[in-house]
Structure formats: structure tokens, C-alpha cells
Amino acid sequence: MCSFYFASIPKSDWRGDRWTSLLNLRLYPALILLYGGCIASLVNDNYKIFSALLTEPLIRDMSEEYSPAIGLTCYDVLDIATAQQLPLDEMLNKRTPISNRLYNILRDPLREFLADDIKYQRCFDKFEYLMALIHADIRKEQGRNPWGPEGCFSWRYRRSAGYNVFDEVGSEVSEAEEEWPLLKEGLFGGSISRFKSVKSQYDEYISKLGL
């Protein structure tokens, strides 16, 4: 396990407060690095690094510690109400303001690895979707509802004819089964049935959103 920490942030019960928002923004550079590193790992099919980035570094919150998959989401960096005040050119969809912003600012730095805009979009969406499923799985194992953060993929699939990341990941797992790289790295407890259960519940949640 990595011995370093992304940040030490005291959380508050009143997260909408302006001071809490400013404190949580200290996580923003780490969030950019997480997105960039994970997307680059997917491009290179390096699921070992992908898994390590989401599970091994720690975020310390007072006396508790979280992996990035559970404690470094867009929602942890900036609450939606505040994020929705970002400039309009960032607002691809008002429900996912920070995700929209990350999609835009990472485009040029990752162009060397993903020159094609469509491939970049699909890789970005795949990362956010996989992170959401990992987040939901951790919550479920903790006895909480299998909720995961929404990303651009959560509304973009309704606009993309003939493609969506839900089907892409589902097809990958159906074809590889227990040999699917993320299961081999120990995510979802290495269990395909556990993965499918979380995926089914999370996909149902997304399908009910009015996006």
C-alpha cells in the first residue's frame, strides 16, 4: 500500500458552507492527477496502475482514511450548487459540472495519447463509469446503498446512438469473465457475480435519473 496521503481535509456536516467548499478545493489538484493517471492507464491497458491509483493512495479525513475511489470524487471536491456557477463554456450538462470541467481541461494534455476526440470521450467516460462502479461496490460492502457518483457518461449515453459505456463494459466482462483485468487485480473481490450485481443496481439508478 502507498504510504503517502493526498490530503488531510476536515469534513463538515454543512458541506454547502463556503468555507467547507474552500477547504475541499484543496483536493482539486489530486482529482486532476487521478483522472489523468487513470485515463492514461486505460489507454495503455495498464489495469495494475489503474487499480493502484484508485485504491492504494489514502485521503485522510480526521481519524478516518479513504481510498481515492471512495473519497476523491467530484462531489468531494466541490458541491454541485457551487460548481454550477462555473463559466457557461464548462457546462456541458449542469448535473455534472466538475466532471465537465475535467473533461475540458484534460483534453489537450492527453491529446498525445488520445488524438481522436471520440476515443478520448469514450475513454474518459469509461474511467468515470468504472470508478463509479468501484465506489458503489465499496459502499455496498460497507452495508450502504450501492450509490456511485455521476459523470458525463450518465447523460451522454442518451445522446449517443449505437454506443454507450454501460454496454461496452458489460460486453468486456461477459467475454473475459473471471479473466477481466479488474477482477484479476482484486477489485469487486475478484468476483464476477459481485461485479454484475453492483453494475445492475448502479445502472438502474442511472436509468431513473431525469438527465
C-alpha positions as CSV (number, residue, x, y, z in Angstrom):
1,M,0.0,0.0,0.0
2,C,1.2,3.5,-0.8
3,S,2.4,5.3,2.3
4,F,1.6,8.9,1.2
5,Y,-1.6,10.9,1.5
6,F,-3.4,13.1,-1.0
7,A,-4.6,15.5,1.7
8,S,-5.9,15.9,5.2
9,I,-9.3,17.6,5.0
10,P,-11.7,18.0,7.9
11,K,-15.2,17.4,6.5
12,S,-18.3,19.2,7.9
13,D,-21.9,18.3,8.3
14,W,-22.7,21.6,6.5
15,R,-20.8,20.9,3.3
16,G,-22.5,23.6,1.4
17,D,-20.9,26.3,3.5
18,R,-18.4,28.5,1.6
19,W,-15.5,27.6,4.0
20,T,-16.1,23.9,3.6
21,S,-16.1,24.4,-0.1
22,L,-12.7,26.2,0.0
23,L,-11.2,23.5,2.2
24,N,-12.4,20.7,-0.1
25,L,-11.0,22.5,-3.1
26,R,-7.5,21.6,-1.8
27,L,-8.3,18.2,-3.2
28,Y,-8.8,19.5,-6.7
29,P,-5.1,19.1,-7.9
30,A,-5.3,15.5,-6.7
31,L,-8.5,14.9,-8.5
32,I,-7.0,16.2,-11.8
33,L,-4.0,13.8,-11.3
34,L,-6.3,10.9,-10.5
35,Y,-8.3,11.5,-13.7
36,G,-5.3,12.0,-15.9
37,G,-3.4,9.0,-14.5
38,C,-6.4,6.6,-14.7
39,I,-7.3,7.7,-18.2
40,A,-3.7,7.2,-19.4
41,S,-3.6,3.8,-17.7
42,L,-6.8,2.7,-19.6
43,V,-5.3,3.9,-22.9
44,N,-2.3,1.6,-22.3
45,D,-4.4,-1.2,-20.9
46,N,-2.4,-1.0,-17.7
47,Y,-5.0,-2.1,-15.2
48,K,-2.5,-2.7,-12.5
49,I,-1.7,1.0,-12.3
50,F,-5.4,1.9,-12.8
51,S,-6.4,-0.2,-9.8
52,A,-3.5,1.1,-7.7
53,L,-4.4,4.7,-8.4
54,L,-8.0,4.2,-7.2
55,T,-7.2,2.0,-4.2
56,E,-3.8,2.5,-2.7
57,P,-3.1,6.2,-2.0
58,L,-5.0,7.4,1.0
59,I,-7.1,10.5,1.8
60,R,-7.1,11.3,5.5
61,D,-10.2,12.8,7.0
62,M,-9.6,13.5,10.7
63,S,-9.4,10.0,12.2
64,E,-10.5,8.1,9.0
65,E,-8.8,7.2,5.8
66,Y,-10.3,6.7,2.4
67,S,-9.1,5.4,-0.9
68,P,-9.5,7.8,-3.9
69,A,-12.3,5.6,-5.3
70,I,-14.4,6.4,-2.2
71,G,-13.1,9.8,-1.1
72,L,-11.8,11.6,-4.1
73,T,-14.8,12.1,-6.4
74,C,-16.1,15.3,-8.0
75,Y,-18.6,15.6,-5.1
76,D,-15.8,15.6,-2.5
77,V,-14.0,18.5,-4.2
78,L,-16.9,20.9,-4.7
79,D,-20.6,20.7,-4.0
80,I,-22.9,20.8,-7.1
81,A,-24.6,24.1,-6.2
82,T,-21.2,25.9,-6.1
83,A,-19.8,24.1,-9.1
84,Q,-22.8,25.0,-11.2
85,Q,-21.7,28.6,-11.0
86,L,-18.7,27.8,-13.2
87,P,-18.5,29.6,-16.6
88,L,-21.1,28.5,-19.1
89,D,-18.5,27.1,-21.5
90,E,-17.8,24.4,-19.0
91,M,-21.4,23.4,-18.6
92,L,-21.9,20.5,-21.0
93,N,-24.6,19.4,-18.6
94,K,-25.5,21.2,-15.4
95,R,-25.8,18.0,-13.4
96,T,-22.1,17.1,-13.7
97,P,-20.2,20.5,-13.6
98,I,-16.9,19.3,-12.2
99,S,-16.8,16.3,-14.5
100,N,-17.5,18.6,-17.4
101,R,-14.6,20.8,-16.4
102,L,-12.2,18.0,-16.0
103,Y,-13.2,16.7,-19.5
104,N,-12.3,20.0,-21.0
105,I,-9.1,20.8,-19.2
106,L,-7.6,17.3,-19.7
107,R,-8.3,17.2,-23.4
108,D,-5.1,18.9,-24.5
109,P,-2.7,17.3,-22.0
110,L,-3.9,13.8,-23.1
111,R,-4.0,14.6,-26.8
112,E,-0.6,12.9,-27.2
113,F,-2.1,9.6,-26.1
114,L,-5.6,10.1,-27.4
115,A,-5.5,12.2,-30.6
116,D,-9.0,11.2,-31.7
117,D,-11.8,13.2,-29.9
118,I,-14.2,10.3,-30.0
119,K,-11.7,7.9,-28.4
120,Y,-10.9,10.5,-25.8
121,Q,-14.6,10.9,-24.9
122,R,-15.1,7.1,-24.7
123,C,-12.0,6.6,-22.5
124,F,-13.0,9.5,-20.2
125,D,-16.5,8.0,-19.8
126,K,-15.1,4.5,-19.3
127,F,-12.9,5.7,-16.5
128,E,-15.7,7.6,-14.7
129,Y,-18.1,4.7,-15.1
130,L,-15.6,2.2,-13.7
131,M,-14.7,4.5,-10.8
132,A,-18.5,4.9,-10.1
133,L,-18.9,1.1,-10.0
134,I,-15.9,0.6,-7.7
135,H,-17.3,3.4,-5.4
136,A,-20.7,1.7,-5.4
137,D,-19.1,-1.7,-4.6
138,I,-17.2,-0.3,-1.7
139,R,-20.3,1.3,-0.3
140,K,-22.2,-1.9,-0.7
141,E,-19.6,-3.9,1.1
142,Q,-19.8,-1.4,4.0
143,G,-23.6,-2.1,4.2
144,R,-24.6,1.1,2.5
145,N,-26.7,1.6,-0.7
146,P,-24.6,0.9,-3.8
147,W,-24.6,4.5,-5.0
148,G,-21.8,5.9,-7.2
149,P,-21.0,9.4,-8.5
150,E,-22.5,10.5,-11.7
151,G,-20.1,11.6,-14.5
152,C,-20.5,12.8,-18.1
153,F,-21.4,9.3,-19.1
154,S,-24.6,9.4,-17.1
155,W,-26.2,11.8,-19.5
156,R,-24.1,11.4,-22.6
157,Y,-25.3,7.9,-23.4
158,R,-28.8,9.2,-24.0
159,R,-27.4,11.3,-26.9
160,S,-25.0,8.7,-28.4
161,A,-26.7,6.5,-31.0
162,G,-25.3,3.0,-31.1
163,Y,-22.8,3.3,-28.3
164,N,-22.8,3.6,-24.5
165,V,-20.2,2.7,-21.9
166,F,-22.6,0.5,-19.9
167,D,-22.8,-1.9,-22.8
168,E,-19.1,-1.7,-23.6
169,V,-18.0,-2.7,-20.1
170,G,-20.8,-5.3,-19.8
171,S,-19.6,-6.9,-23.1
172,E,-16.0,-6.9,-21.9
173,V,-16.8,-8.7,-18.7
174,S,-19.1,-11.2,-20.4
175,E,-16.4,-12.1,-22.8
176,A,-13.5,-12.2,-20.3
177,E,-15.4,-13.4,-17.3
178,E,-13.0,-14.1,-14.4
179,E,-10.1,-13.1,-16.6
180,W,-11.4,-9.5,-16.8
181,P,-8.4,-7.4,-15.7
182,L,-10.0,-5.5,-12.9
183,L,-11.2,-8.7,-11.3
184,K,-7.7,-10.2,-11.6
185,E,-6.5,-7.1,-9.8
186,G,-8.8,-7.9,-6.9
187,L,-11.5,-5.2,-7.4
188,F,-15.0,-6.3,-6.7
189,G,-13.5,-9.0,-4.6
190,G,-12.4,-10.8,-7.8
191,S,-16.0,-12.0,-8.1
192,I,-17.8,-11.6,-11.4
193,S,-21.2,-12.2,-9.7
194,R,-20.4,-9.4,-7.2
195,F,-19.5,-7.1,-10.1
196,K,-22.6,-7.9,-12.1
197,S,-24.8,-7.3,-9.0
198,V,-23.3,-3.9,-8.4
199,K,-23.4,-3.0,-12.1
200,S,-27.1,-3.9,-12.3
201,Q,-28.0,-1.8,-9.3
202,Y,-26.0,1.2,-10.4
203,D,-27.2,1.1,-14.0
204,E,-30.8,1.0,-12.7
205,Y,-30.1,4.1,-10.6
206,I,-28.6,6.0,-13.6
207,S,-31.5,4.9,-15.9
208,K,-34.0,6.6,-13.5
209,L,-32.3,10.0,-13.5
210,G,-34.0,12.7,-15.4
211,L,-30.9,13.8,-17.4
